[in-house]
């Protein structure tokens, strides 16, 4: 075992942030497999029933479709969703009564929506002589089902209290114009290519990268985000001034980080030398039981350019350490760095010039894995896609929701004005970036700001990390419900947060969807359906592969493509962790909370550091 791998084995990754006690329950490792077994039994039973002689006459499409549609579909999505709703609710974290009502709420709401859709279709068929496409019906039902799952979980789960979000209107004309033009161009190209008879498309189909889905569908998102990425890079190249070196404070929350804290401080010292301005490092020793404090003090004393001190924070919790550091900060600008992050030599020098623009409020970059461990190669492609491509692209339309706390720079006044970093929930870094954005300030992701961030080297550590991360979107959306349900028309609140919730649902359902597709294909439950396995491969492999290759090339890391097989497998594992994370959310029937959401009542003003 190498020295680096040996250090990773020393990581004590369990903390109070692993599962905030008010908002997350314990999920044994057998919980998700049992849920998937029940889901499989429910799905197989329903698929068999709609194929019997009697019910096949009622449901000729082999799904719960109650009106005549044209064409065909690839999967019985309504049976799938009902099976998932019931199985998920049965194994969610809550009492029997609460889980029963949760299942009924999802199933009945979904069926009611499908009934309205089918009635509209029947009306269209009766009066106009034409009906909706069954393929369109399946897509609409699927998106509706994802939304029901996400928002019912948000409403019925124990979640952080809703707060009032201060929104400062700024002109969105530039962002709207950019978004409108890029969507139009992407749609035109997708339609044009979709109508062409290309040999390359047929070859890709034979590799099952497209399955039964047309090439235009796959081209739309890459073309759209490719354009936005180009605009964002243009903004990066034209936004900065050559030199800006104000004093900065760096707060580093550290809990049992003796294995890496020396390397972390030394990396910041090298960055300080390159920066040239004053750098004050504040190591926030958060209830450590190892020799983190002693190592940090000795390393800070030996620094060549940076100065610093260790501040003991006895109350456990990363946000407690962050807020203590925020209180101790004496500079106009604040850099947050995780204790297991090794900043790049030019990180301070590249980040600070953005703040010469008074409209910029947050600056971040792209984390890269150290390499050499089990998940590092897959993680490399993941960060290139998410942070090096999508986050950069969203900056072109001022649509960045959150910047990871591994390395991020703020104006110190903003976190203080907003009450500090929220305590007692997951996702405090995204929460603060989101709310700074709603104050009218831009968040910038510079793909050239790269830093090394530790990646879990074991299955159990990766599981703990991803359950924290994936649960955070619900915590943030609950706390910031004012953006979703409130009157202010913001891109983040009305589009991006709902999309993130629905995408979380899609990811949680990926493994069950693979199982369901296997059932339909393996047992030939619908003889009239297209080849289901091709569509499954297309969704799980084709589109992600295209985006990963594009992100690798745009970020100048072509060798990252070699890790594509590991990345695609990791995506499935990530989806499984998402499912486990959702199972950890505590479920309760709280009518007063549902009524409060409908009435748009907000919690009274109180210290907003508490979730």
N, C-alpha and C positions, 0 to 999 in steps of 0.2 A: 504494500500500500504506500502511495506517495505521501509526502508531507501535507500537501493540500487536501488529499482525500482523508488523511488522518485528522486534520483540523475539522473537516466537515462532520466527521463522526462525533466530535465533541459538542456539537450544537445542542443546546437545551431549548427546544422550540416550543414547548408547552408553556403558556402564560395565561393570565386572566383575559387576554384578548382573543384566545383561541375560540372561546364560546362565551360571549357576554351573558352572565347568568340570568338576566331578565329577558333576554331575547333569543336564547338558543338552548336546546336540550341536547342531551347525550345521544349519539347515534351509533349503536354497536355496528361492527363491520358486517354482521349478518343481516342487518335491517334491509338494506337495498336489495340483496339477492332474494330475500323472502318476498319483498314487494314485487320484484320482477317475475317471480314464480307465480304469484297470484294474478298479476297482469296477464301473463301468458295463458293461464287457465281461463280467465274471463274472455280474453280475445278469441282463443281457439273455440270456446263454446259458442260465442255469438257468430263467428264466421261459419261454424258448422250449421247453426240453426237457420241462418239466412240462405243456406244452400239446400235445405230440405225441400221436398216437393211442395209443401204447403206455403212456407214463407218465401220461397223463391218466386212465387206468383205475386206476392205482395211487394217484395223488394227485388225486382229483376236486376237491379244494378249491384246486388249483393252488399248493400249498405243501407243505412236508415235514411233513405231518400224517398220523400213522400209525393213527388210530382215527376212528370216526364221531362227528362233532359235530353239534349242531343249529345252525340259523341260518347266517350267513355272516359274513365279515370284510371289512374295508376294504382290507387290504394283506397281501401275502404276507410277513409279518414274519420268518419263519424263513429264507427265502431271502435276504432283505435282510441279516439279521445275519451269516449265514455269508459272504456276499459281502464285507461290511464287514470282518469279522475277518481274512479272508485278504488283502485288499487293504491294510489298515492294517499288518498285520504285515510284508508284503512291503516296505513303504517306511518302516518305523520305523528308529530309529537303533540299529543293531547289526550283528553279523556274520551271514552267511548261516545258519549253524547256529542261532544264537540266535533269529533271526526265524522260522525254520522251526518250532522247538519252541514258540515263542510262538503261532504260528497254530494248530498242532495242539492245544495246550493249550486255547485258547479254543473251537475248533470242537468237539472231542471232549467237553469239559465241557458245552457248550451242548446238543449232541445227546443226551448222557446224561440231562440234566435234562428235555429234551423227551420222551424215551422214558418216563421215570418218570411224567410228567404224562399222557401218552397211555395208558399202561397203567392208570393210575387211572381215566381216562375210560372205557376199554374195560370195566374191572371194573364201574363204575357202570352202564354201558349193559347189560351182561350180567345183573347181579344185580337191579338196580332198574328196568331198563327206561327209564332216562333218561340222557342224556349232557350233558356240559358245552356251553355255548354256544361256537361258534367265535369269536365276538367276544371272549368272556372268555379263551379260549385264546390269542388273539393278544395281548391286553393282558398276560397273565401271561408269555408267551414274551418279549415285548418288555422288560418290567421285569427278567426273569431275564437276558436278554442284556446289558442295560445294566450290571447288577451284575457279570456275568462280566468284561466288558471293563474296568470300573473296577478291580476287585480283582486281576485278573491283571496289569494294568499296574502296580498298586501293588506286587505281589509280585515281578514279574520286572524291574522297572525299577531302575536305580541310584538309590537314595533315601537321604535322611538316616537315620541310625541311630535306632532306637527308644530312647526314654528312659523312665525311670520317672516317671509323672505323679503328683504328690502330690494326693490327693483328700481334701477335708475335707467329710464329710457334713453337710448342712443340711436342714432340713425342706422338702420339696417339696409338702406338702399343698395349699398355696394355688395353686401352679402347676398341679398335677394337677387340682384342682377346676375351675379356670378353663378349662383345656384340654378337660376332659371336657364341661363345660356348653356351651362354644362349638362343639365338634364336633357335639354332639347337635342344637343349634339350627340349625347350618348344614346338617346332613344332612336335618333335618325340612323346612326351607324348600326345599332343592334337590328333594326328593322331591315336595313339594306343588306347586311350580311346574312340575316336569317332567310332572306328570299333568294339567296344565291345558291347555286349547285356547285359547291366547292369540294374537290377531291380530298383536301385536308380535313374537312369536316367529317367526311365518311370514314377516313382513317381513324380519327379521334373517336367516332362512334364505335368503331370496331374494338377500340381499347376500353370501351365502356366509360370513358371520361365524360361523355355527354348523356349516355343512356337514352331515354325517350324524350329528353328536353332539348329544344332547339338551341343552336349556337348563339342566337341573339340574346336569349335569357342570360347566358353566362357572360356575354360580352358587356352587357349594360353596366354592371357595377364596376368591373375593371376600367372601362372607358370613363365612367363618371368620376371615380376616385382618382384615376390617372390625371385627369384634367385638374381636379382640385389640388392634387399633389404638386403639379407643375406651378399652379398659381401660388401655393404656399411657399414653394422654394423661391419663387420670384420675390415674394414678400420678405423672406429671410435674407436674400442677397441685397435687397435695397433698403432694409430697415435700420441697419446698425451703423453707428459711428465707429471710427477706428479705435478709440481709446476712452474707457470710462472705468475708473478704479476707486470708487468710494469705499470707505470702511464697511466691512460686512461681518456679521456674526453668524457662526455655524452652530446650530444646535443638533446634538447627536444623542437621541435616546438610547440608552445601553442597559440591557438586562442580561447578565451572565454572558458577556461577550469577550471573555479573556482569550479565546482562541483566535480572534481576529482584530481586536481593538487597536493593537499596535500598528498593524498594516493600514487600518482605516485612517489613523492619525497621520502616519507618514505620507500617505497618498495626498491628504489635504495639505500637508506642509509643502510638498512638491508643487501642488496647484497654487499655493500662496506665493511661492517663489516666482512662478510664471506670471501670476496676476500682478504683483508689484504693489498693490494696495494693502492696507491693514486687514488682517484676517484674525478674528477672535473665535477660538474654538471652545464651545461649551459642551463638555461631556456630561450628560445628565444620567448619573448612575442610578438606575431605577430598581432599587431593592435587590441588587445583585448579591448572590451568595458565594461567588467565586472571587478571584483577585482582579476583577475588571478595574476597580478603582486604583489599585497600586500600579498596575501596568499603564493605565492611562496617565497617571500623574508623572511617572518616569518618562514616558514617551513625549508628553507635552513639554517637559523641561528640556528635552534634547532637540526640540524643533528649531530649525534654522530661520524660518521666515514667519510662521504663524505663532501666535500667543494663545494661551488658553488656560482653563481651569476645570476642575471636576466639581460638580454640584450634586450632592446626594439628594435623591428624591425617594423617600421611604415608601410612599404609597404606590402600590403596584399599578401598572397600566401605562401604555405608551403615551396616551393623551395627557396623563398627569405629568410625565416627564417633559413633553412638548410644551405644555403650558407653563411649567416652571422655567423652562428655557426662554419662552416668550417674555415672561416677566423679568428675566435677568438681562435680556437683550438691550444694549445701549446704542445701537447703530440704526441708521435709516433703513437698511436692507438686511434681510434675514434669509439664510440658506438652511434648509432642512436636509439632513443626510442621515440615512439609516446606518446603524453601527456595522452592518455587514456589507456596506457599499464602499468600493474603492473608486474615488472620483478620478477622472482623467486630468492630466496635467493642465489642459487648457479649459477646463470646465468653467471656472470662475471668469476667466478672460473672455470666453465666448458668450456667457450668459448675461453679464452685467451691462454691456452696451445697449441691450434692448430697452433698458429702463431709462434711457435718455428720451424715449417716447413716453410722455405722461399718460398715454392711454394703455400702456402695458402694465399688467398687474401681477402676472405669474409667468415664470419661464422654467421649462424643463427640457429633458432630452430623452435619450434612448438607452435603457439598461441592456447590457450584454452579459451573458453568463461567463464564468471563469473558464469553463471547459474541463473535460476529463471525467465528469460524473455521469450517472445513469441518464438523467433527463436534460443535460446541458445542450446537446445538439438540437433536440426538439424545441427546447426553450428559445434557442437562438432564432429559429424561424418564427416562433410565436411572437417574440418582441419586435422582429422586423416587420411583421404584418400589422400588429396592433399599434405599437408605438412609433415605428419607423415609417409607416405608410398611412394607416387610417387616421391616427391622431394628428399627424402632420397635415394631412389633407383637410381635416375638419377645421384646422386653423385658418384656412382660406376664407371660410364663411363665418368665422368667429363662433364655431360650434364645439369647441373643446369643452368637455364636461369636467374632467378631472385630470390632474397630472400626478403621477405616483410620487409618494413621499420619499422614495429612495434618494432622489436628488431633485430639489425644487427650490426656486428663489421667489420670495415675496417682498413687497414693501411692508416693513414691520407694522406700519399703522393699520393695514388691512385686517390681519388676523386679530389684532387687539380691538379694533372697531367692531368686529363681528363676534366678540366675546370669547375668542380663543378657539382651540381645537376641541371638538365635541368629545365628551368622555362617556364610556359605557356602551359603545356600539362599534361596529366594524365600518371602515371606510371614512375615517376622519380626514384623510388627505383629499379625497374627492369632494367631500362636503365643503371644505374650506375653499377649494379652487372654484367649485360651482358657484358659491355665494359671492366670491370676489368678481366672477364674471357677471353676475346679475347686478353688481354695483356699477356696471358699465365699463369694466376693464377687460382687456384682451389677455388670453392665455396663449403663449407661444411655445410650440414644441420644435426645437431645432435638432434635426437628425444628426448634425455633426457633434452635438454634445453627447458624448458616449461615456458611460461609466460602467464598471464591473459590479454587478449585484449578485449576491450569493443565490444559488438555486438549490432547493432541497435535493439531497443525494439518496434519500430512501423513500420508499412508498408511503410509509406512515407520516413522514414529515411533509411530503407533497400533498397528501390528503388533508392534513391539518391546515396547510397554507391555503389550498384552494377552497376549502369549506369556509374559511374566513373571507376570502376575496369574493366568492360568488354570493355569499349571504349579504355582502355590503350593499349591493345594488338595491335590495329591498329596504335596508336600513336607511340609506340615503333618500330613496324615493318616498319613504314614509315621513321622514323628518322634513323633507322639502316638498310635501304634497301641495303646498301653496302654489308652486310653479305648475303642477299638473292640473289642479282643479280651480286655481284662482283665475281672475279676469285678465291678467297680463299675458299678452300673446308673445311668448318668447320661444325661440327655436329650441333651447334646451328643455324647457318645461313642456311644451306642447308636441314636440317631435322626438327629441333625442332620448329623454328619460323614458317615455312610453315605449320607444323602440328598444331600449336596453332591457326593459322588463320583459317585453315579448320575446326578445332574442334569448333571454335567460330561460324562458319557458321552452323555447325551441331546443336549446341545448340540453335542458333537463330531460326532454323527451327523445333525444337522439337514440340512446341505447334501446329503449322500448320500441322505437320506430324500426330499428334494424331487426329486432326480434319479430315484430308484427309483419314486416315485409317478408321475412323468411318463412313465416307461417303461410302467408298468402301464396307465395311462389312454390314452396315445397309441397304443399298439399293441394295446389291448383284449386283454391277456393273460388276463384273467378276466372272462368275459361275465356271470357271476353276482354280481360284486362291486358294492357301491354306487358312486356316482360318486366316484372317488378324488380328483379335483382339489378337490372341495369340502372333503373332510376335510383335505387338505394345507393349503388356505387357512385352514381353521378353526384348525389347530394353529399355523401360523406367523403368523397375522394376528389371528384373532378373540379368543382368550384374552388375548394380550399387549395388544391394543388396549383391551379392557375394563379390565385392571389399570392401564394407563397413564392412562386417563381418570380412574379412581377415585383414583389416587395424586395426580394433578394437582389435583383438586378438594379433596381432604383437606389438601393442603399449601398451599392458597390460591394456586395458580399456574394459574388456568384457561387463561391464554394458552398454556401449555405444550402444550395439546391441538393447537394449530396445527402443532406439529412431529411429529405422529403419523406421517405417511407417512415422514419421514426416520428416525424411531425404528424403525419396522418394517423398513426396509431395513438399518439399522445392526445390528439383531438378527441378520440373516442374515450380515452381514460379521463380526460378533462370533463367530458360530458357526464360520465359516471359520477365524478366528484361533485358536479353541479347537482345531480339528483340527490346525492347524500346531503349536500348542503341545504337543499330545500326541505328535506325530511327533518332537519334539525330545528327548523323554525317552529316555535311553540304556537299551537293553534288554540283559539278560544273564541266562543261566540259572544261578541260584545255589541249588542244592538246600539248602545249609545255612541259607540265609535263610528258605526256605519251611518247613523243619523247625522253625526257631526260632519262626516265627509260630505254628505249630501247638502247640508245647510251651509257648508263652507265656514263653519265656526273654527276659530283658531284657539290654540292654548293661550292662556294669559301670559303676559310678559313675565319672564323669569330668567335666571341665569342660563344662557343658552349653551353653556359648556356641557350641561347635563342632557343626555339623550332622552 
